[in-house]
Amino acid sequence: MEPIIIAKDLKKFYHTANVKIKALNGVDLEIMPGESCAILGTSGSGKSTLLSLLAGLEAPTAGKIYIKKQPIHMMTEKELVDFRLLHIGFVFQSFNLMGTMNAVENVALPLMFRGVSRTTRNMVAKKLLVQMGLKQQLYNRPLEMSGGQQQRVSIARAIISKPEIIFADEPTGNLDSATSVQIMDIISKVARDRGATLVFVTHDVEKAAYADKLIHLTDGKIDNITINTDRKIEQSLN
């Protein structure tokens, strides 16, 4: 089995005034298909930057990134958009839902971009939302839902296209403890059941317990990578 994600000597520098900030300074990483990986580190360690680069949301200053053997570091923005639409799903800390759309419309968006008919995409979206325990919120807009409900909508949107890779950036960062556990249960179970690769950022060791592999970052470099032999087992979707 070959890695689904490969990063080679990955670097990302930002310039502010006369200061050059080295967000990532030489990261080498391989992630296998179906693997669940947590990227850990303190604030400013580069964990969110690494996720953004691996997902093709930002371009590296230097280095190479391959997903499914494709060199995404060489792709144009148009090529990246098309590639992400076909292979990648995203879950964000701030949910990133469209405020003028209801839950069904938000979840159906990726299928709309792929040219799927309104009837079909809405039917698939409704089915997913019901599976997420949101039967009563199908036509609610984001402000009419709790944070946990919004994140479930975000997860449904991320997986509706059946992506091979799911990226999640602090997916429980805006949620209370009990809801955070529910959301991590859902994300982890969905990835496992679908055979998808899951890469998520967290500063919380408890949340990292859901991962097979723990990637520890310090000052833009990987400190160590550990295998989690006591992976937390998901309880349920409810």
N, C-alpha and C positions, 0 to 999 in steps of 0.2 A: 504493500500500500504506500502510495506517495503522498506527501503533504498537500493539503488543499490551499494552504497559505504559507508563503515563504517571504521573509524579510531579510535583506542582506545589507549590512552596514548602513542602516537607516539613520538619517540625520535630519533634524528640523531646527533651523535657527530663525529667530525673530529679531528685528531691529527696532528698538525704541530709543529715540533721541540718539545719543552716542554710545548706547549700550547694545551689545549683541547677546541675546539670551539663547542658550543652547537647550531647547526643550527636549530634544533627543540627540544623543551624541554617540551613535554607533551601536545600533540594535540589530542583533541577529536572532531570528526566531523562525521556528517551524511549527505549524499546527496541522494535526491530522484530521481527515474527514470524520465527522461525527463526534469529535472531541469537544468537551466543554472546558473553556479556559477563563480564569479570572485574572484580570490585570490589577495588581495591588500596588499601592504606594501612597505616600503622604501628599498633601497639597503641593503642587509644583514639581512633582516627581516626573511628569511627562506621560502619565497613564492615559489621559483623555486625548492627548496629542497622538500617541501611538495608535489608539483606536481609530481616530479620524483618518490617519494615513493608511492604515490597513483597509479601511472601508472605502478609500478613494474619495473622501470628502475634502481632503487637503492634499496638496502635492508635497513630496519630500524635498528638502534642500539638496540632499544627495542620498544615494543608495537605491536599492531596487526592491519592488514588491511584486510578487507573482501570486495570482489567485487562479486556481484551476489551470496553471501553467501559462496564464495570460499576463504579460507585463503591464500592469495597470499604471505604473509610473511613467509609461511612455504614451498613454492614451490621451486623446483630446477630451475636452469637457463633454462633447456630444457622445463620444465613445464610452466615457465613464458612466454617463446617465443611462445609456442603453444597457451597459453591462450590469450596473446595479439593479436595474429594473428586472433583469432576467435571473440574477443569482443571489441578490442580497436583500435582507430585511433589516429595518432599523427600529430600535426602541430607545426613546430619549427620556432623560430625567424630567424635562418640562412638557412631556406628552406630544407637543407639536401638532395638535389637532386643529382643524380649520373651524373657527368659531361660528361661522355662518352655516355650517353643515351639521346634520344630525349624525348619530353614531353609524348608521348604515352607510350614509354617503361618505363619511370619513374612511371607513374600512374599505369601501369599494374603489377608492381613488387609484390604487396601483393597477387594478384591472381596467379602469377607464383609460389610463395612459397606454395600456396594451391593446386598446381597441375592442375590448369585450363589450357586448351590448348591455344597456342599462338593466334590462330584465335579468339577464344571467348574473351580472356582477352583484346586483342587489340581493338576489337569491342566495348566492354564495356568502355574501357579507352577513346576511341575517342568520344563516346557519352557524357561522363562526361565532357570532355574538351570543347566540343562544347557548352554544357550548361553553362560552366564557361566563355564563351565568347572568347575562344581561338581557334577558327576554323582555323585561319591563322597561328597558332604556333604549330600545331600538331607534326611537325617533326623538330622543333627547339630544339637545346640543351640549357641547362641552360644559358650559357654565351651569347646566342643569344636572350635572353628575358630580359625584365625589371624586377625589383624587385617585382612589383605587379603581373606580369605574372607568375613569378616563384612561388610566394606564392599561386596563384590559382592552379598551378600544384600540389603543396604540399597538398592543401586542397582536390583536386580530388583524390590524392593517399591515403589520410587518410580515405576517405569515400567509396572507391571502394568496400570494403568488407562488407559494410553496418554495421559498428560497432555500438554497443549499447552505447558506451561512446567515446567521442572525447576529448582529452587533447590537449591544445594549450599553449605553453610557450612563452609569449610576441610575439604573431603572427604578430604584426605590428611594432615591435621594429626597423626594418631596412627600414621602408617605410616612405614616406612623408605623410603629414596630409591628403590630399585628397585621396590618395591610401589607407591609413589606414582605413578611413571610409568605402570605398568600400569592403575591406577585412573583416572588422568586420560585415558588412551587409551580406556578403556571408556566413561566418562561422555560424553566428547566425541563418540565414534563413535555411541553410542546416540542422542544428541540429533540429530546430523547425519542419520543414517539414517531417523529418524522425523520429521524436519522440525520438531522441538521447539525452543522457545526455551530457552536455557541461561543461567542467571545464577549465578555462583559467586564466593565470597569467598576470597581468598588473600592472604598477605603475601609470597608467593614469586613473583618475576618470572618464573622458569622455568616455573611452572605457569600463569601468566597468558598465556604464549605460545600456549596452546591457544585463546584467545579471539579473536573478530573485533574486539571493542571493549574497550578498557581504560579503566575509570573510576577515576580517582585521587582519593582522599579525604584531606583534612587538616582536623583540628579540626572535623569535622561538616559540612564543605562540599566541593563538588567543585572540585578544583584544575584539572583538565583532563580531557578525554576524547580518547583517541587511537585511531586505527584501526590495527589490526595487519595490515600487508601481508605479513608473514612467518609466518603462522599455522602452528603445528606440525601436521604430519600424523600422525594416529593410526596406530600400527603394526599392532596386532591386539588381539583379546580375550584372548589367552593370555599 
